[in-house]
């Protein structure tokens, strides 16, 4: 069974965490909430999510992919070396790295965007471009193992491409 880490931190965008978490499970893919060490995280909207594994205990060899949600959580996630190292290692091993909305901040801090095609929420486009990405304003952009989307309205296309990548 494929296994995917869904990163958690406070102020996450509720749909961008729960939609992929549940949609992938519906397709037989194990999803695990991986946080930065707290027991529970609260979305921008006040919805709780419990950490199932701390990033300090997350072994990239035990996962087939990582999903980075948006909201303001990525601005907190990117401050943790373990998060950036995990994402960078997943990318280096050609495992799925999927980011939506403000998740581009983590991709920037992990240093994996140079020379890659990507999209993100329009407010952080400059950050993504300055990190060396070729920005495309599309609902989903697939560049090898990197899958990115702009906002919650893109979730159906985002999840469709994630599942397609994992089922190949």
C-alpha positions in Angstrom: 0.0 0.0 0.0 1.3 3.5 -0.9 1.9 5.8 2.0 1.8 9.7 1.9 2.7 12.2 4.5 0.3 15.2 4.8 2.2 18.0 6.5 0.4 19.9 9.4 0.9 23.1 11.2 -1.4 25.7 12.7 -3.4 28.0 10.3 -3.6 25.3 7.6 -6.3 25.7 4.9 -8.9 23.2 6.0 -9.9 21.9 2.5 -6.3 21.6 1.4 -5.5 19.2 4.3 -8.7 17.2 4.6 -9.7 16.8 0.9 -6.4 15.1 -0.1 -6.1 13.2 3.2 -9.5 11.6 2.7 -9.6 11.4 -1.1 -6.3 9.4 -1.3 -7.6 7.0 1.4 -10.7 6.5 -0.7 -8.4 5.3 -3.4 -6.5 2.9 -1.1 -3.5 5.1 -0.3 -2.5 5.5 3.3 -2.3 9.1 4.5 -0.5 10.2 7.7 -0.8 13.6 9.3 2.9 14.6 10.0 3.3 17.6 12.2 6.2 19.6 13.7 5.7 18.1 17.2 2.4 19.3 18.7 -0.4 16.9 19.4 -3.0 19.0 17.6 -3.1 21.7 15.0 -5.9 24.2 14.2 -6.9 25.4 10.7 -7.4 29.0 9.8 -11.1 28.2 10.2 -10.7 26.6 13.7 -10.9 23.0 12.6 -8.6 20.6 14.5 -6.3 17.9 13.1 -4.3 15.5 15.2 -0.7 14.7 14.5 -0.2 11.0 13.8 3.6 11.3 13.4 6.2 14.0 14.2 8.4 15.1 11.4 11.4 14.3 13.7 10.3 10.6 13.4 9.3 10.6 9.8 11.6 8.5 7.6 11.5 9.5 3.9 12.2 5.8 3.0 8.8 4.8 4.6 6.8 7.2 2.4 5.9 7.3 -1.3 5.1 11.0 -1.2 4.4 14.2 0.7 1.6 16.7 0.4 2.1 20.2 1.6 -1.2 22.2 2.1 -1.6 25.9 2.0 -3.1 28.5 4.3 -0.5 30.1 6.5 0.8 26.8 7.7 3.6 26.7 5.1 5.1 29.9 6.6 5.5 28.0 9.9 6.5 24.6 8.4 9.3 26.2 6.4 11.0 27.3 9.7 11.6 23.7 10.6 14.8 22.2 9.2 13.3 18.7 9.5 10.4 19.7 7.2 12.7 21.2 4.6 15.1 18.2 4.8 12.2 15.8 4.5 10.8 17.5 1.4 14.2 17.8 -0.2 15.0 14.2 0.4 11.6 13.1 -1.0 12.4 15.1 -4.1 15.9 13.8 -4.4 14.6 10.2 -4.3 12.0 11.1 -7.0 9.1 10.5 -4.7 5.9 12.5 -5.0 6.2 16.1 -3.7 2.8 17.9 -4.0 2.1 21.4 -2.9 -1.0 23.6 -3.2 -1.5 27.3 -2.6 1.0 28.8 -0.2 2.9 25.4 0.0 5.3 27.0 -2.5 7.0 28.6 0.5 8.1 25.2 1.7 9.2 24.2 -1.8 11.3 27.5 -1.9 12.9 26.8 1.5 13.6 23.2 0.6 15.5 24.5 -2.5 13.8 22.2 -5.0 12.3 24.7 -7.5 15.2 25.8 -9.6 14.6 24.9 -13.2 11.2 23.3 -12.5 7.7 24.1 -13.7 5.3 25.0 -10.9 2.3 27.0 -9.8 1.1 28.4 -6.5 -1.2 31.0 -5.0 -0.7 34.3 -6.9 0.5 36.2 -3.8 3.6 34.1 -3.6 4.3 33.9 -7.3 7.4 36.2 -7.0 8.9 34.0 -4.3 8.5 30.9 -6.5 9.9 32.7 -9.6 12.8 34.1 -7.6 13.6 30.5 -6.4 14.1 29.6 -10.0 10.8 28.1 -11.0 9.1 28.5 -14.3 5.7 29.7 -13.0 2.6 28.6 -14.9 -0.9 29.9 -14.1 -2.7 26.5 -14.4 -5.0 24.5 -12.0 -2.3 21.8 -11.8 1.3 21.6 -13.0 3.2 18.3 -13.1 6.9 18.4 -13.5 8.2 14.8 -13.0 7.5 14.0 -9.3 6.5 17.6 -8.4 2.8 18.4 -8.5 1.6 21.9 -7.7 -1.8 23.7 -7.7 -3.0 27.3 -7.0 -5.9 27.2 -4.6 -8.8 25.0 -3.1 -10.7 25.2 -6.4 -7.9 23.2 -8.0 -8.2 20.3 -5.5 -10.0 17.9 -7.9 -7.2 18.2 -10.5 -4.5 18.3 -7.8 -5.7 15.0 -6.3 -6.3 13.4 -9.7 -2.7 14.0 -10.6 -1.4 12.8 -7.2 -3.3 9.5 -7.5 -2.2 9.1 -11.1 1.4 9.6 -10.1 1.2 7.1 -7.2 -0.7 4.5 -9.2 1.8 4.5 -12.1 
